[in-house]
Amino acid sequence: MKRTRPSPTVVQPDEPRAGLESVPSAEMTSPSTETFDLQREAAVSRLFDLHYTSMLRLAALLGADDPENIVAEAYYQLYRKWRKLRASDAAASYLRSVVCNLTRMRIRHLQVARRYLEPPPDNVASAESSALLHDDQQVMLVALRKLPPRQREALVLRHWLGLREKEIAEAMGISVGSVKTHTSRGIAALTQAMEERR
């Protein structure tokens, strides 16, 4: 007895729905992706309006020589990693953390570069960052810049931004105990430096 193979069933494609053109699926934009992109852009724009100036001041107080670029890079990283945020209310915390990390990396880079290059001329602050810092703060800033980076970060996050120790630990990527240590040592060193200038 000869077996015959069943012929393959041919499935006819559905008729195209009205108003949709025949476009290859690779070229189609998913509505959910498009909606997500619009929501992300709106959220990052709101965060920019709310926090740009404070992030710029944070970078300047931490010792960044180019706070505008640091903050721009921080917003770019926030935009890129928006999907990975635990919640949209964690964005400001993430932004602070990125500004701290980028400033720290920039300062380290400059320290290494200065070892191999001729000494650069005195840093000239941009007009924008200069306008943000009042004349009466200059003495404090000089003393603050002389502190070790971790102490400076802890003090700025605690006393300028008013963050709690847990938030500071998260922004700096260290334990709460280390935050307490850096803060107390920073205050002691800053107090001594300010008394010596009197």
MDAnalysis code that builds the backbone (N, CA, C; Angstrom):
import MDAnalysis as mda
import numpy as np

u = mda.Universe.empty(594, n_residues=198, atom_resindex=np.repeat(np.arange(198), 3), trajectory=True)
u.add_TopologyAttr("name", ["N", "CA", "C"] * 198)
u.add_TopologyAttr("resid", np.arange(1, 199))
u.add_TopologyAttr("resname", ["MET", "LYS", "ARG", "THR", "ARG", "PRO", "SER", "PRO", "THR", "VAL", "VAL", "GLN", "PRO", "ASP", "GLU", "PRO", "ARG", "ALA", "GLY", "LEU", "GLU", "SER", "VAL", "PRO", "SER", "ALA", "GLU", "MET", "THR", "SER", "PRO", "SER", "THR", "GLU", "THR", "PHE", "ASP", "LEU", "GLN", "ARG", "GLU", "ALA", "ALA", "VAL", "SER", "ARG", "LEU", "PHE", "ASP", "LEU", "HIS", "TYR", "THR", "SER", "MET", "LEU", "ARG", "LEU", "ALA", "ALA", "LEU", "LEU", "GLY", "ALA", "ASP", "ASP", "PRO", "GLU", "ASN", "ILE", "VAL", "ALA", "GLU", "ALA", "TYR", "TYR", "GLN", "LEU", "TYR", "ARG", "LYS", "TRP", "ARG", "LYS", "LEU", "ARG", "ALA", "SER", "ASP", "ALA", "ALA", "ALA", "SER", "TYR", "LEU", "ARG", "SER", "VAL", "VAL", "CYS", "ASN", "LEU", "THR", "ARG", "MET", "ARG", "ILE", "ARG", "HIS", "LEU", "GLN", "VAL", "ALA", "ARG", "ARG", "TYR", "LEU", "GLU", "PRO", "PRO", "PRO", "ASP", "ASN", "VAL", "ALA", "SER", "ALA", "GLU", "SER", "SER", "ALA", "LEU", "LEU", "HIS", "ASP", "ASP", "GLN", "GLN", "VAL", "MET", "LEU", "VAL", "ALA", "LEU", "ARG", "LYS", "LEU", "PRO", "PRO", "ARG", "GLN", "ARG", "GLU", "ALA", "LEU", "VAL", "LEU", "ARG", "HIS", "TRP", "LEU", "GLY", "LEU", "ARG", "GLU", "LYS", "GLU", "ILE", "ALA", "GLU", "ALA", "MET", "GLY", "ILE", "SER", "VAL", "GLY", "SER", "VAL", "LYS", "THR", "HIS", "THR", "SER", "ARG", "GLY", "ILE", "ALA", "ALA", "LEU", "THR", "GLN", "ALA", "MET", "GLU", "GLU", "ARG", "ARG"])
u.atoms.positions = np.array([
    [0.837, -1.161, 0.000],
    [0.000, 0.000, 0.000],
    [0.893, 1.238, 0.000],
    [0.644, 2.106, -0.922],
    [1.446, 3.298, -1.097],
    [0.865, 4.429, -0.249],
    [1.770, 4.994, 0.575],
    [1.319, 6.124, 1.402],
    [1.497, 7.413, 0.628],
    [0.535, 8.274, 0.772],
    [0.656, 9.586, 0.123],
    [0.753, 10.653, 1.206],
    [1.582, 11.594, 0.944],
    [1.730, 12.702, 1.890],
    [0.569, 13.651, 1.740],
    [0.090, 14.134, 2.867],
    [-0.978, 15.139, 2.733],
    [-0.370, 16.434, 2.192],
    [-1.101, 17.076, 1.341],
    [-0.594, 18.322, 0.771],
    [-0.645, 19.414, 1.831],
    [0.370, 20.287, 1.825],
    [0.412, 21.335, 2.838],
    [-0.780, 22.271, 2.716],
    [-1.258, 22.691, 3.858],
    [-2.391, 23.610, 3.869],
    [-1.859, 25.015, 3.633],
    [-2.435, 25.681, 2.721],
    [-2.027, 27.048, 2.406],
    [-2.965, 27.991, 3.145],
    [-2.351, 28.838, 3.945],
    [-3.154, 29.805, 4.690],
    [-3.074, 31.131, 3.958],
    [-4.205, 31.657, 3.641],
    [-4.269, 32.941, 2.949],
    [-4.131, 34.068, 3.966],
    [-3.325, 35.073, 3.687],
    [-3.207, 36.184, 4.617],
    [-4.526, 36.934, 4.724],
    [-4.754, 37.498, 5.903],
    [-5.963, 38.299, 6.083],
    [-5.897, 39.519, 5.181],
    [-7.069, 40.010, 4.872],
    [-7.135, 41.235, 4.086],
    [-6.545, 42.381, 4.921],
    [-5.811, 43.285, 4.304],
    [-5.297, 44.409, 5.067],
    [-6.447, 45.251, 5.621],
    [-6.248, 45.722, 6.866],
    [-7.290, 46.552, 7.474],
    [-7.297, 47.916, 6.807],
    [-8.435, 48.511, 6.830],
    [-8.586, 49.819, 6.186],
    [-7.656, 50.833, 6.841],
    [-6.987, 51.635, 6.051],
    [-6.130, 52.685, 6.570],
    [-4.705, 52.237, 6.837],
    [-4.389, 50.952, 6.751],
    [-3.028, 50.471, 6.976],
    [-2.424, 50.090, 5.645],
    [-1.256, 50.570, 5.405],
    [-0.567, 50.217, 4.175],
    [0.247, 48.960, 4.427],
    [0.610, 48.316, 3.383],
    [1.419, 47.117, 3.512],
    [2.874, 47.529, 3.692],
    [3.346, 47.513, 4.970],
    [4.711, 47.919, 5.309],
    [5.388, 46.739, 5.967],
    [6.621, 46.440, 5.622],
    [7.318, 45.351, 6.296],
    [7.376, 45.616, 7.804],
    [7.236, 44.552, 8.582],
    [7.137, 44.705, 10.033],
    [8.376, 45.337, 10.638],
    [9.554, 45.144, 10.034],
    [10.776, 45.717, 10.591],
    [10.745, 47.240, 10.554],
    [9.973, 47.796, 9.600],
    [9.935, 49.248, 9.473],
    [8.830, 49.877, 10.306],
    [7.946, 49.066, 10.854],
    [6.834, 49.603, 11.629],
    [7.315, 49.991, 13.018],
    [6.794, 51.085, 13.539],
    [7.125, 51.527, 14.888],
    [6.041, 51.025, 15.818],
    [6.462, 50.359, 16.852],
    [5.515, 49.855, 17.827],
    [4.868, 51.016, 18.563],
    [3.541, 51.011, 18.694],
    [2.893, 52.109, 19.416],
    [3.379, 52.209, 20.861],
    [3.671, 51.069, 21.483],
    [4.121, 51.124, 22.871],
    [5.511, 51.760, 22.973],
    [6.374, 51.486, 21.984],
    [7.702, 52.094, 21.980],
    [7.598, 53.594, 21.749],
    [6.750, 53.964, 20.821],
    [6.556, 55.383, 20.522],
    [5.977, 56.113, 21.733],
    [5.011, 55.509, 22.401],
    [4.415, 56.102, 23.605],
    [5.455, 56.220, 24.706],
    [6.258, 55.158, 24.881],
    [7.311, 55.184, 25.897],
    [8.292, 56.313, 25.635],
    [8.709, 56.458, 24.370],
    [9.668, 57.511, 24.025],
    [9.111, 58.899, 24.328],
    [7.837, 59.106, 24.011],
    [7.214, 60.404, 24.292],
    [7.129, 60.663, 25.785],
    [6.764, 59.635, 26.553],
    [6.670, 59.783, 28.008],
    [8.059, 60.039, 28.611],
    [9.055, 59.315, 28.113],
    [10.419, 59.494, 28.614],
    [10.908, 60.913, 28.338],
    [10.695, 61.400, 27.119],
    [11.136, 62.751, 26.786],
    [10.450, 63.798, 27.652],
    [9.153, 63.618, 27.892],
    [8.420, 64.570, 28.726],
    [8.929, 64.533, 30.167],
    [9.187, 63.336, 30.687],
    [9.654, 63.197, 32.074],
    [11.050, 63.787, 32.246],
    [11.951, 63.505, 31.313],
    [13.316, 64.029, 31.405],
    [13.299, 65.551, 31.247],
    [12.423, 66.059, 30.397],
    [12.298, 67.503, 30.232],
    [11.827, 68.165, 31.529],
    [10.852, 67.545, 32.209],
    [10.384, 68.074, 33.502],
    [11.511, 68.056, 34.530],
    [12.259, 66.946, 34.572],
    [13.386, 66.852, 35.506],
    [14.439, 67.910, 35.199],
    [14.651, 68.183, 33.929],
    [15.619, 69.214, 33.542],
    [15.161, 70.567, 34.081],
    [13.886, 70.893, 33.873],
    [13.362, 72.165, 34.361],
    [13.455, 72.277, 35.885],
    [13.213, 71.176, 36.585],
    [13.195, 71.191, 38.043],
    [14.582, 71.162, 38.671],
    [15.509, 70.421, 38.083],
    [16.759, 70.127, 38.783],
    [18.038, 70.607, 38.106],
    [17.951, 71.209, 36.928],
    [19.189, 71.566, 36.223],
    [20.072, 72.482, 37.062],
    [19.500, 73.547, 37.596],
    [20.302, 74.514, 38.345],
    [20.920, 73.886, 39.583],
    [20.143, 73.075, 40.298],
    [20.693, 72.449, 41.509],
    [21.771, 71.431, 41.162],
    [21.630, 70.710, 40.052],
    [22.670, 69.761, 39.635],
    [23.930, 70.501, 39.193],
    [23.753, 71.651, 38.548],
    [24.889, 72.466, 38.137],
    [25.647, 72.966, 39.366],
    [24.921, 73.423, 40.362],
    [25.566, 73.878, 41.595],
    [26.257, 72.722, 42.297],
    [25.612, 71.560, 42.304],
    [26.215, 70.386, 42.940],
    [27.558, 70.065, 42.298],
    [27.589, 70.020, 40.966],
    [28.841, 69.714, 40.259],
    [29.904, 70.775, 40.550],
    [29.500, 72.047, 40.576],
    [30.460, 73.124, 40.846],
    [31.000, 73.021, 42.267],
    [30.128, 72.742, 43.230],
    [30.568, 72.635, 44.618],
    [31.457, 71.412, 44.850],
    [31.253, 70.370, 44.070],
    [32.085, 69.176, 44.203],
    [33.453, 69.362, 43.537],
    [33.624, 70.469, 42.826],
    [34.935, 70.771, 42.267],
    [35.071, 70.532, 40.776],
    [33.972, 70.339, 40.058],
    [34.059, 70.121, 38.616],
    [34.552, 71.383, 37.925],
    [35.469, 71.226, 36.968],
    [35.954, 72.377, 36.219],
    [35.017, 72.731, 35.071],
    [34.137, 71.809, 34.723],
    [33.174, 72.047, 33.645],
    [31.795, 71.514, 34.060],
    [31.152, 72.151, 35.045],
    [29.893, 71.618, 35.572],
    [28.796, 71.474, 34.517],
    [28.776, 72.361, 33.518],
    [27.736, 72.270, 32.488],
    [27.827, 70.945, 31.727],
    [29.055, 70.551, 31.367],
    [29.225, 69.288, 30.642],
    [28.912, 68.081, 31.520],
    [29.284, 68.160, 32.789],
    [28.987, 67.064, 33.720],
    [27.475, 66.851, 33.798],
    [26.745, 67.943, 33.976],
    [25.289, 67.847, 34.125],
    [24.638, 67.395, 32.815],
    [25.128, 67.896, 31.690],
    [24.584, 67.459, 30.400],
    [24.772, 65.949, 30.219],
    [25.943, 65.449, 30.566],
    [26.208, 64.007, 30.468],
    [25.307, 63.218, 31.423],
    [25.071, 63.765, 32.620],
    [24.204, 63.086, 33.593],
    [22.784, 62.963, 33.047],
    [22.271, 64.020, 32.426],
    [20.923, 63.953, 31.846],
    [20.888, 62.983, 30.665],
    [21.955, 62.947, 29.899],
    [22.009, 61.991, 28.785],
    [21.961, 60.550, 29.304],
    [22.741, 60.270, 30.364],
    [22.728, 58.921, 30.931],
    [21.362, 58.580, 31.516],
    [20.718, 59.555, 32.148],
    [19.369, 59.336, 32.669],
    [18.413, 58.990, 31.531],
    [18.504, 59.716, 30.431],
    [17.646, 59.469, 29.271],
    [17.857, 58.049, 28.724],
    [19.135, 57.664, 28.581],
    [19.457, 56.338, 28.039],
    [18.974, 55.203, 28.931],
    [19.060, 55.388, 30.246],
    [18.765, 54.293, 31.165],
    [17.392, 54.418, 31.804],
    [16.514, 55.183, 31.192],
    [15.193, 55.432, 31.761],
    [14.424, 54.138, 32.029],
    [14.509, 53.161, 31.128],
    [13.788, 51.892, 31.298],
    [14.250, 51.134, 32.541],
    [15.506, 51.318, 32.945],
    [16.064, 50.543, 34.048],
    [15.778, 51.149, 35.418],
    [15.213, 52.351, 35.459],
    [14.910, 52.967, 36.748],
    [13.829, 52.166, 37.456],
    [13.987, 52.019, 38.776],
    [12.983, 51.288, 39.564],
    [11.630, 51.971, 39.478],
    [11.640, 53.268, 39.594],
    [10.413, 54.059, 39.518],
    [10.805, 55.453, 39.058],
    [9.860, 56.170, 38.476],
    [10.190, 57.495, 37.957],
    [10.587, 58.461, 39.066],
    [10.119, 58.214, 40.303],
    [10.510, 59.104, 41.395],
    [11.946, 58.853, 41.852],
    [12.578, 57.809, 41.348],
    [13.988, 57.537, 41.662],
    [14.918, 58.311, 40.720],
    [14.364, 59.012, 39.755],
    [15.173, 59.692, 38.743],
    [16.049, 60.786, 39.344],
    [15.511, 61.587, 40.246],
    [16.306, 62.676, 40.840],
    [17.478, 62.116, 41.643],
    [17.223, 61.035, 42.364],
    [18.289, 60.380, 43.130],
    [19.361, 59.819, 42.194],
    [18.929, 59.195, 41.114],
    [19.862, 58.650, 40.126],
    [20.698, 59.776, 39.518],
    [20.052, 60.889, 39.222],
    [20.732, 62.032, 38.629],
    [21.819, 62.561, 39.562],
    [21.512, 62.704, 40.843],
    [22.509, 63.157, 41.819],
    [23.697, 62.204, 41.857],
    [23.385, 60.917, 41.864],
    [24.433, 59.908, 41.916],
    [25.344, 60.000, 40.696],
    [24.756, 60.184, 39.531],
    [25.544, 60.276, 38.297],
    [26.404, 61.536, 38.306],
    [25.852, 62.660, 38.775],
    [26.637, 63.897, 38.848],
    [27.831, 63.697, 39.775],
    [27.608, 63.057, 40.919],
    [28.722, 62.790, 41.853],
    [29.786, 61.908, 41.195],
    [29.356, 60.831, 40.557],
    [30.299, 59.903, 39.935],
    [31.072, 60.558, 38.787],
    [30.368, 61.301, 37.941],
    [31.036, 61.946, 36.810],
    [32.027, 63.009, 37.283],
    [31.654, 63.747, 38.322],
    [32.564, 64.759, 38.856],
    [33.809, 64.092, 39.424],
    [33.599, 63.024, 40.169],
    [34.733, 62.292, 40.751],
    [35.657, 61.776, 39.649],
    [35.078, 61.197, 38.592],
    [35.888, 60.673, 37.487],
    [36.631, 61.799, 36.762],
    [35.961, 62.937, 36.602],
    [36.584, 64.077, 35.925],
    [37.770, 64.594, 36.736],
    [37.606, 64.699, 38.050],
    [38.694, 65.184, 38.904],
    [39.870, 64.211, 38.856],
    [39.600, 62.909, 38.905],
    [40.683, 61.913, 38.815],
    [41.403, 62.021, 37.482],
    [40.619, 62.164, 36.417],
    [41.216, 62.289, 35.081],
    [42.135, 63.501, 35.013],
    [41.668, 64.628, 35.547],
    [42.481, 65.842, 35.519],
    [43.748, 65.690, 36.352],
    [43.645, 64.993, 37.486],
    [44.832, 64.774, 38.319],
    [45.886, 63.966, 37.564],
    [45.441, 62.936, 36.860],
    [46.376, 62.118, 36.077],
    [46.936, 62.934, 34.918],
    [46.077, 63.667, 34.231],
    [46.528, 64.455, 33.079],
    [47.524, 65.522, 33.491],
    [47.312, 66.131, 34.645],
    [48.212, 67.203, 35.100],
    [49.609, 66.686, 35.429],
    [49.705, 65.418, 35.736],
    [51.038, 64.853, 36.003],
    [51.903, 64.828, 34.755],
    [51.254, 64.725, 33.595],
    [51.992, 64.562, 32.348],
    [51.968, 65.785, 31.448],
    [51.225, 66.801, 31.830],
    [51.121, 68.001, 31.000],
    [51.696, 69.192, 31.745],
    [51.965, 70.235, 30.999],
    [52.386, 71.472, 31.633],
    [51.223, 71.992, 32.466],
    [51.527, 72.725, 33.534],
    [50.437, 73.251, 34.345],
    [49.532, 74.156, 33.518],
    [48.217, 73.915, 33.586],
    [47.302, 74.749, 32.803],
    [47.180, 76.128, 33.443],
    [46.726, 77.118, 32.681],
    [46.475, 78.424, 33.283],
    [45.357, 78.294, 34.306],
    [45.260, 79.286, 35.181],
    [44.201, 79.246, 36.196],
    [42.860, 78.974, 35.544],
    [42.098, 78.061, 36.181],
    [40.770, 77.746, 35.659],
    [39.893, 78.987, 35.708],
    [39.260, 79.265, 34.600],
    [38.326, 80.378, 34.552],
    [36.934, 79.769, 34.543],
    [36.179, 80.070, 35.581],
    [34.827, 79.521, 35.683],
    [33.950, 80.150, 34.614],
    [32.977, 79.373, 34.142],
    [32.052, 79.906, 33.152],
    [31.191, 80.984, 33.793],
    [30.616, 81.832, 32.968],
    [29.773, 82.914, 33.482],
    [28.590, 82.350, 34.259],
    [28.044, 81.236, 33.751],
    [26.873, 80.645, 34.408],
    [27.205, 80.131, 35.796],
    [28.310, 79.387, 35.925],
    [28.642, 78.857, 37.241],
    [29.111, 79.966, 38.180],
    [29.758, 81.010, 37.660],
    [30.180, 82.130, 38.505],
    [28.984, 82.881, 39.061],
    [27.958, 83.032, 38.233],
    [26.767, 83.752, 38.681],
    [26.050, 83.009, 39.795],
    [26.195, 81.693, 39.817],
    [25.519, 80.893, 40.832],
    [26.197, 80.976, 42.198],
    [27.445, 81.375, 42.220],
    [28.191, 81.409, 43.469],
    [28.420, 82.852, 43.900],
    [27.948, 83.205, 45.062],
    [28.075, 84.572, 45.571],
    [29.492, 84.820, 46.074],
    [29.864, 86.093, 46.109],
    [31.203, 86.467, 46.568],
    [31.481, 86.001, 47.994],
    [30.459, 86.054, 48.839],
    [30.679, 85.671, 50.238],
    [30.894, 84.164, 50.412],
    [30.696, 83.436, 49.365],
    [30.912, 81.990, 49.437],
    [32.323, 81.585, 49.007],
    [33.065, 82.510, 48.451],
    [34.370, 82.172, 47.892],
    [35.327, 81.579, 48.925],
    [35.340, 82.165, 50.125],
    [36.238, 81.659, 51.168],
    [35.872, 80.218, 51.514],
    [34.574, 79.969, 51.651],
    [34.111, 78.616, 51.969],
    [34.454, 77.643, 50.847],
    [34.303, 78.087, 49.616],
    [34.584, 77.201, 48.478],
    [36.059, 76.830, 48.393],
    [36.927, 77.783, 48.685],
    [38.368, 77.497, 48.646],
    [38.681, 76.395, 49.664],
    [38.134, 76.548, 50.875],
    [38.362, 75.543, 51.921],
    [37.723, 74.210, 51.545],
    [36.536, 74.268, 50.953],
    [35.826, 73.048, 50.559],
    [36.589, 72.286, 49.487],
    [37.177, 73.012, 48.537],
    [37.919, 72.365, 47.441],
    [39.195, 71.687, 47.913],
    [39.701, 72.121, 49.055],
    [40.922, 71.511, 49.587],
    [40.651, 70.212, 50.329],
    [39.382, 69.920, 50.614],
    [39.041, 68.672, 51.299],
    [39.214, 67.484, 50.366],
    [39.467, 66.286, 50.914],
    [39.466, 65.080, 50.072],
    [38.097, 64.930, 49.388],
    [38.067, 64.364, 48.184],
    [36.821, 64.301, 47.413],
    [35.633, 63.673, 48.156],
    [35.854, 62.577, 48.872],
    [34.739, 61.924, 49.565],
    [34.168, 62.800, 50.671],
    [35.030, 63.507, 51.395],
    [34.552, 64.403, 52.442],
    [33.770, 65.560, 51.826],
    [34.296, 66.086, 50.729],
    [33.619, 67.187, 50.046],
    [32.234, 66.746, 49.566],
    [32.156, 65.562, 48.947],
    [30.866, 65.059, 48.470],
    [29.876, 64.896, 49.613],
    [30.318, 64.285, 50.685],
    [29.427, 64.037, 51.821],
    [28.895, 65.350, 52.390],
    [29.769, 66.347, 52.526],
    [29.335, 67.633, 53.078],
    [28.366, 68.359, 52.150],
    [28.666, 68.361, 50.866],
    [27.792, 69.050, 49.916],
    [26.420, 68.372, 49.868],
    [26.403, 67.051, 49.802],
    [25.128, 66.338, 49.744],
    [24.322, 66.507, 51.030],
    [25.012, 66.551, 52.163],
    [24.312, 66.661, 53.449],
    [23.859, 68.086, 53.742],
    [24.787, 69.033, 53.648],
    [24.482, 70.381, 54.104],
    [23.994, 71.323, 53.012],
    [24.284, 71.008, 51.770],
    [23.773, 71.869, 50.713],
    [22.467, 71.317, 50.149],
    [22.458, 70.024, 49.830],
    [21.223, 69.434, 49.308],
    [20.269, 68.991, 50.406],
    [20.790, 68.824, 51.624],
    [19.921, 68.432, 52.737],
    [19.463, 66.986, 52.667],
    [20.278, 66.120, 52.069],
    [19.904, 64.713, 51.962],
    [20.131, 63.992, 53.284],
    [19.346, 62.941, 53.494],
    [19.546, 62.085, 54.671],
    [20.739, 61.172, 54.411],
    [21.271, 60.600, 55.494],
    [22.474, 59.773, 55.374],
    [22.270, 58.600, 54.418],
    [21.083, 58.008, 54.438],
    [20.807, 56.877, 53.546],
    [20.851, 57.326, 52.080],
    [20.295, 58.508, 51.790],
    [20.311, 59.031, 50.421],
    [21.735, 59.381, 49.985],
    [22.516, 59.914, 50.914],
    [23.912, 60.235, 50.601],
    [24.683, 58.953, 50.299],
    [24.453, 57.932, 51.120],
    [25.135, 56.653, 50.903],
    [24.806, 56.097, 49.525],
    [23.536, 56.221, 49.130],
    [23.116, 55.731, 47.813],
    [23.773, 56.541, 46.699],
    [23.803, 57.861, 46.857],
    [24.401, 58.724, 45.824],
    [25.899, 58.483, 45.677],
    [26.582, 58.248, 46.803],
    [28.038, 58.068, 46.770],
    [28.449, 56.614, 46.569],
    [27.518, 55.692, 46.722],
    [27.844, 54.273, 46.567],
    [28.654, 53.720, 47.718],
    [28.383, 54.211, 48.945],
    [29.103, 53.751, 50.131],
    [28.100, 53.439, 51.234],
    [28.584, 52.937, 52.377],
    [27.687, 52.610, 53.491],
    [27.326, 53.861, 54.286],
    [26.264, 53.761, 55.085],
    [25.835, 54.867, 55.929],
    [26.926, 55.206, 56.945],
    [27.605, 54.187, 57.473],
    [28.694, 54.419, 58.413],
    [29.825, 55.231, 57.791],
    [30.144, 54.932, 56.538],
    [31.184, 55.697, 55.839],
    [30.746, 57.135, 55.611],
    [29.445, 57.337, 55.355],
    [28.926, 58.700, 55.190],
    [29.154, 59.490, 56.474],
    [28.847, 58.872, 57.620],
    [29.037, 59.547, 58.910],
    [30.511, 59.905, 59.127],
    [31.386, 58.968, 58.800],
    [32.824, 59.212, 58.967],
    [33.293, 60.363, 58.089],
    [32.948, 60.322, 56.790],
    [33.376, 61.374, 55.860],
    [32.800, 62.727, 56.264],
    [31.544, 62.740, 56.710],
    [30.911, 64.000, 57.097],
    [31.595, 64.608, 58.312],
    [31.815, 63.792, 59.344],
    [32.422, 64.343, 60.565],
    [33.859, 64.797, 60.316],
    [34.625, 64.029, 59.553],
    [35.998, 64.438, 59.240],
    [36.016, 65.691, 58.370],
    [35.077, 65.760, 57.429],
    [34.991, 66.937, 56.562],
    [34.655, 68.192, 57.340],
    [33.705, 68.084, 58.275],
    [33.327, 69.241, 59.090],
    [34.510, 69.685, 59.950],
    [35.219, 68.730, 60.530],
    [36.378, 69.065, 61.369],
    [37.452, 69.785, 60.553],
    [37.745, 69.254, 59.358],
    [38.778, 69.864, 58.510],
    [38.339, 71.239, 58.014],
    [37.064, 71.371, 57.656],
    [36.545, 72.641, 57.159],
    [36.544, 73.696, 58.271],
    [36.146, 73.289, 59.458],
    [36.147, 74.206, 60.599],
    [37.563, 74.700, 60.885],
    [38.523, 73.795, 60.871],
    [39.921, 74.162, 61.131],
    [40.423, 75.124, 60.050],
    [40.112, 74.816, 58.786],
    [40.568, 75.675, 57.687],
    [39.966, 77.068, 57.785],
    [38.680, 77.143, 58.145],
    [38.021, 78.446, 58.251],
    [38.576, 79.243, 59.424],
    [38.909, 78.573, 60.534],
    [39.481, 79.271, 61.692],
    [40.879, 79.790, 61.388],
    [41.631, 79.046, 60.586],
    [42.994, 79.480, 60.246],
    [42.979, 80.722, 59.373],
    [41.929, 80.905, 58.595],
    [41.843, 82.059, 57.687],
    [41.423, 83.324, 58.415],
    [40.888, 83.195, 59.634],
    [40.407, 84.378, 60.369],
    [41.542, 85.155, 60.954],
])
